Amino acid sequence: MTNEAPGLNTNVPQTARIWNYWLGGKDNFDVDRQVGDDILQVLPNMVLLARSTRGFLKRAVHHLAADLGVRQFLDIGTGLPTADNTHQVAQEAAPTSRVVYVDNDPLVLAHARALLTSSDEGKTAYLHADLRDPEKILADAAATLDFDKPIALLLMGILGHVTDYDEARSLVQRLMSALPSGSYLMLYDATNVVDPAAAEAIEIWNRSAEPPYVLRSPQQLEGFFEGLEILPPGIVSCPLWHAPSSEIGEAAELDEFGGVGRKP
């Protein structure tokens, strides 16, 4: 007998579990912690970097829900449940918010019930699907989301796993083309412009963990927003995107850049 989720391989390090480890979670295994520790040896601020991306998600989702009136969110590449999940942030600001989570990791599927809590007024759903099949995602998400009203598409740290840049841009375009005017794209990914050690950390990752990952420049990340109106302050290091006034002057640039764009 085994308690593992179907398709779960605990012998190969996986993205969601390694990030869970860096974020202080418990849903990870020895192989994940080993790779996580190896990367920390060459990139000691990796834990800070991981937490900065969670802070970016929290601030951006809150801004969309509280300030821009967005009530629907499609979060692809969800990862394992942690603090301040998308639906919690959105529904705290706007209880009627609807959130669809999407991931292809069997361990995320096993923990999906933690993502399915919701305010009474809102709704959450989970789809076990792959970013590379956007038409299936869109079709299944329509059971929860109204595609006649604006939707925020979240691609948080996932496009680097689509190592061909043209393919990654095509996937974003196929998803955004199905969303109505007034929808938003919100993403971050790892970059190669702040700390040279980031390249060595990715080499360790790609030797040891699945799926592979590629670093991209901020200019390449901006390319994902073609045809969209990028909100201020643009594509910037995650700690600097709408940083709270208490952190101004304290936040340092890290090799995770993100931004938010509006579909006209």
C-alpha positions, -999 to 999 in steps of 0.1 A, spaced: 0 0 0 12 35 -7 -2 70 2 15 86 -29 -7 103 -54 -11 86 -87 19 94 -110 39 108 -80 76 101 -83 94 108 -50 128 99 -64 130 129 -88 130 164 -75 101 185 -87 95 222 -90 65 226 -68 81 206 -39 114 225 -41 96 258 -39 75 245 -11 107 237 8 122 272 2 89 287 14 90 267 46 64 241 37 63 204 46 51 190 13 85 179 0 109 150 1 146 144 8 155 146 -30 137 180 -31 155 193 -1 189 181 -14 185 201 -46 171 230 -27 202 230 -4 226 226 -33 211 257 -50 213 276 -17 250 269 -16 255 290 -48 226 313 -44 221 320 -6 193 345 -11 171 319 -28 147 317 1 144 355 0 139 353 -37 111 327 -33 93 348 -7 96 379 -29 76 362 -56 49 353 -31 48 389 -21 45 400 -57 16 376 -62 -2 389 -31 3 426 -40 -7 421 -76 -38 400 -69 -49 425 -43 -44 454 -67 -64 437 -94 -93 427 -70 -94 458 -47 -84 486 -71 -92 474 -106 -124 455 -101 -113 421 -113 -134 392 -100 -121 363 -120 -86 347 -119 -71 318 -139 -39 307 -121 -19 283 -142 11 266 -125 -5 269 -91 21 250 -71 15 236 -37 -9 254 -13 9 278 10 0 311 27 -18 338 8 -31 316 -21 -47 335 -50 -83 329 -39 -76 339 -3 -61 373 -14 -87 379 -40 -117 370 -19 -104 390 11 -106 420 -12 -137 410 -31 -156 380 -16 -174 373 -49 -141 365 -67 -139 332 -87 -106 314 -90 -96 285 -112 -63 268 -103 -44 247 -129 -14 224 -124 -1 191 -138 19 180 -107 2 149 -90 12 161 -56 -6 194 -62 -36 174 -73 -35 154 -40 -35 187 -20 -61 205 -43 -88 203 -16 -68 230 3 -72 252 -27 -110 246 -30 -120 265 1 -139 296 -8 -160 325 5 -197 318 4 -201 344 -23 -172 333 -45 -160 300 -60 -128 281 -65 -120 251 -88 -90 230 -96 -80 216 -130 -54 189 -134 -40 200 -168 -8 212 -186 1 247 -197 9 233 -231 -28 224 -237 -43 259 -234 -75 250 -253 -83 223 -228 -76 247 -199 -99 273 -214 -127 249 -222 -127 234 -187 -123 268 -169 -155 280 -186 -174 258 -161 -164 283 -134 -154 315 -152 -175 338 -174 -155 345 -205 -176 375 -213 -162 393 -183 -126 403 -176 -103 375 -163 -68 378 -148 -44 352 -162 -16 343 -137 15 326 -150 37 327 -119 72 313 -125 60 287 -150 70 301 -184 107 294 -177 97 257 -179 87 262 -216 123 264 -227 116 275 -263 108 312 -262 86 312 -293 66 283 -279 62 302 -246 50 333 -264 26 313 -285 10 297 -253 5 332 -237 -10 346 -269 -34 316 -273 -46 320 -237 -49 358 -238 -67 357 -272 -96 338 -255 -100 365 -228 -122 395 -233 -112 432 -233 -103 444 -198 -86 412 -189 -51 411 -174 -19 391 -177 2 387 -145 35 369 -145 70 366 -131 100 345 -140 136 341 -132 161 364 -149 198 366 -155 206 403 -149 212 408 -111 233 379 -98 257 359 -120 252 330 -95 217 326 -109 231 308 -140 250 283 -118 219 277 -97 199 269 -129 226 245 -140 222 226 -107 184 226 -112 186 213 -147 210 185 -138 189 173 -109 152 183 -111 122 182 -134 110 199 -154 140 219 -169 141 257 -166 156 285 -186 165 321 -174 152 350 -195 160 387 -196 135 413 -185 132 423 -222 121 388 -231 96 388 -203 82 421 -216 78 402 -250 50 381 -233 30 413 -230 29 421 -267 -4 439 -275 -11 446 -238 -9 478 -218 18 472 -191 8 487 -158 33 509 -139 60 504 -128 66 480 -157 85 448 -157 106 451 -126 123 429 -99 95 414 -79 104 432 -46 101 465 -63 66 460 -79 43 483 -58 65 478 -28 48 491 4 61 525 14 76 509 45 99 489 22 110 517 -1 147 520 1 149 485 17 139 462 -11 168 450 -33 167 438 -68 165 400 -72 166 378 -102 128 374 -103 111 400 -125 74 404 -130 46 427 -142 10 431 -150 -6 440 -183 -41 449 -194 -58 437 -226 -73 467 -244 
